[in-house]
Every structure is written in structure tokens, then in C-alpha cells.
Amino acid sequence: MLRLAINAETELRLLEERYAPELFALIEQDRRRLRTWLPWLDQTISIQDEINFIRHAEQQYARSQGLTCAILYQGKIAGSIGYNTIDWQNRKTEIGYWLASNHEGKGLMTQSCNELLQFAFSVLELNKVEIRCAVGNTRSRAIPQRLNFTQEGVIRQAEWLYDHYTDLILYGLLASEWRYA
């Protein structure tokens, strides 16, 4: 069972089915806000949908192809973060994340990303970590900017969000930059 302690109040834990009701409640609480930026909300309309996602994430982790964690703050789930996929041939991954609105502004996501960077570069020995954020999502974009990622470009119309395409900004951080950061 993977568990990464960030500080006395915050930790990352590998997703488990028992987290489904709490995760789904957070999604329901912030559905409208999350739907502005994330493409999977219309496919997550029940606790069973969340269980199915967790099962998929567990299989992905078992095959060393990804990693999805719950962010626990003071013992309660605050959001989710993980490596969407791990590209072993090119030794890189992409971090994806979301956070409940009542937990914003506490530094939880920056700290969680920082922990996954440490794990990616020190434990998995990857060469590159990427983060993609919608151009208009300033809160999400602030995370890679705080962590000294390089903005590598804009991927035009990269993601279909329900009724329109959105452009994504690609951020990247190399292991050599992390070691000297």
C-alpha cells in the first residue's frame, strides 16, 4: 500500500474502493466548478462510476502504468492526484490533479505535486514530468509555475470539454532541473 507523508496533516494514499463514497461526495459538491476544466465529470455520475475508476487505477498501478492517489488532509479526502500514465520507454509521466474548493489556498496541491515529483525522479528514476493545464485555468497553472516547471508551449484545441475544445499549456520539468532546483 503506497503512502506518501507530506507533513503532519497531509498525505497521499493509493486509491482504494473504500474511498469511493467520499471522493464521489466531493465531486458532487464541486461538480459545476470541476466540469469547467475536467472532461470526465459526465462519466462520473454515481458511486459505482467512481468505484470503476478506482478499479481501473488499481489495475494501472499493478501494471506500473500509472499511479492515482487520494490527497488526505487531516484524515479527510481533499482531492486526487496522480500520474495519468507512465511512459517507461521515454522515462516520463504526466501529473493530473483536482482539489475540492473548500481545500484551496492551503498549499495542498503544490505540496502534493512536489511529493510526486520527488517520487518520480528519486524512486522511479524518470527523466521528465509534464503537467497540462487549460489556458484559462489560472489556479491549476499556478502549480507548475510555483514548482519551476518550464512552459513548453500551447497545444491548440487539445481537449474536448463537453461542447467545445480548449487549449492546453504544456509544462515540463526534467530530472536534471529538479536535482538543481
FENLIN-V199189 format. One record per backbone hydrogen bond with DSSP energy under -1.0 kcal/mol. NH is the residue of the N-H (numbers start at 1). CO is the residue of the C=O. E is the energy in kcal/mol with one decimal. If there is no record, write none. Layout:
nh=NH co=CO e=E
nh=NH co=CO e=E
This chain:
nh=4 co=12 e=-2.9
nh=6 co=10 e=-2.4
nh=7 co=10 e=-1.9
nh=11 co=72 e=-2.1
nh=12 co=4 e=-2.8
nh=13 co=70 e=-2.0
nh=14 co=2 e=-2.0
nh=15 co=68 e=-2.4
nh=19 co=16 e=-2.1
nh=20 co=17 e=-2.1
nh=23 co=19 e=-2.7
nh=24 co=20 e=-2.9
nh=25 co=21 e=-2.2
nh=26 co=22 e=-1.8
nh=27 co=23 e=-2.3
nh=28 co=24 e=-2.8
nh=29 co=25 e=-2.3
nh=30 co=26 e=-1.7
nh=34 co=30 e=-3.1
nh=35 co=31 e=-2.6
nh=37 co=34 e=-1.5
nh=38 co=34 e=-2.6
nh=43 co=40 e=-1.1
nh=44 co=41 e=-1.4
nh=50 co=46 e=-1.5
nh=51 co=47 e=-2.6
nh=52 co=48 e=-2.7
nh=53 co=49 e=-2.1
nh=54 co=50 e=-2.5
nh=55 co=51 e=-2.6
nh=56 co=52 e=-2.2
nh=57 co=53 e=-2.6
nh=58 co=54 e=-2.6
nh=59 co=55 e=-2.2
nh=60 co=56 e=-2.5
nh=61 co=57 e=-2.4
nh=62 co=58 e=-2.4
nh=63 co=59 e=-1.5
nh=64 co=61 e=-1.8
nh=65 co=60 e=-3.0
nh=67 co=83 e=-1.7
nh=69 co=81 e=-3.5
nh=70 co=13 e=-3.1
nh=71 co=79 e=-2.5
nh=72 co=11 e=-3.0
nh=73 co=76 e=-3.2
nh=74 co=9 e=-3.1
nh=76 co=73 e=-1.9
nh=78 co=71 e=-3.5
nh=80 co=98 e=-2.2
nh=81 co=69 e=-2.3
nh=82 co=96 e=-2.0
nh=83 co=67 e=-2.3
nh=84 co=94 e=-2.7
nh=86 co=65 e=-1.6
nh=87 co=92 e=-3.0
nh=88 co=86 e=-1.0
nh=92 co=87 e=-2.0
nh=93 co=128 e=-1.6
nh=94 co=85 e=-1.0
nh=95 co=130 e=-2.7
nh=96 co=82 e=-2.5
nh=98 co=80 e=-2.2
nh=100 co=78 e=-3.1
nh=103 co=100 e=-2.0
nh=104 co=101 e=-1.3
nh=111 co=107 e=-2.4
nh=112 co=108 e=-2.3
nh=113 co=109 e=-2.8
nh=114 co=110 e=-2.4
nh=115 co=111 e=-2.0
nh=116 co=112 e=-2.1
nh=117 co=113 e=-2.3
nh=118 co=114 e=-2.3
nh=119 co=115 e=-2.2
nh=120 co=116 e=-2.6
nh=121 co=117 e=-2.7
nh=122 co=118 e=-2.7
nh=123 co=119 e=-1.4
nh=124 co=119 e=-2.5
nh=126 co=120 e=-2.8
nh=127 co=91 e=-3.5
nh=128 co=91 e=-1.7
nh=129 co=173 e=-2.4
nh=130 co=93 e=-2.6
nh=131 co=171 e=-2.0
nh=133 co=169 e=-1.9
nh=135 co=167 e=-2.1
nh=137 co=134 e=-1.8
nh=138 co=136 e=-1.6
nh=141 co=137 e=-2.4
nh=142 co=138 e=-1.5
nh=143 co=140 e=-1.0
nh=145 co=141 e=-1.5
nh=146 co=142 e=-2.5
nh=147 co=143 e=-1.6
nh=148 co=145 e=-1.2
nh=149 co=144 e=-2.7
nh=150 co=172 e=-3.0
nh=152 co=170 e=-3.0
nh=153 co=170 e=-1.1
nh=155 co=168 e=-3.6
nh=159 co=166 e=-1.7
nh=161 co=164 e=-3.5
nh=163 co=161 e=-3.3
nh=166 co=159 e=-2.3
nh=168 co=155 e=-2.3
nh=169 co=133 e=-3.6
nh=170 co=153 e=-2.9
nh=171 co=131 e=-2.8
nh=172 co=150 e=-2.4
nh=173 co=129 e=-2.2
nh=175 co=127 e=-2.7
nh=178 co=174 e=-2.1
nh=179 co=175 e=-2.5
nh=181 co=178 e=-1.1
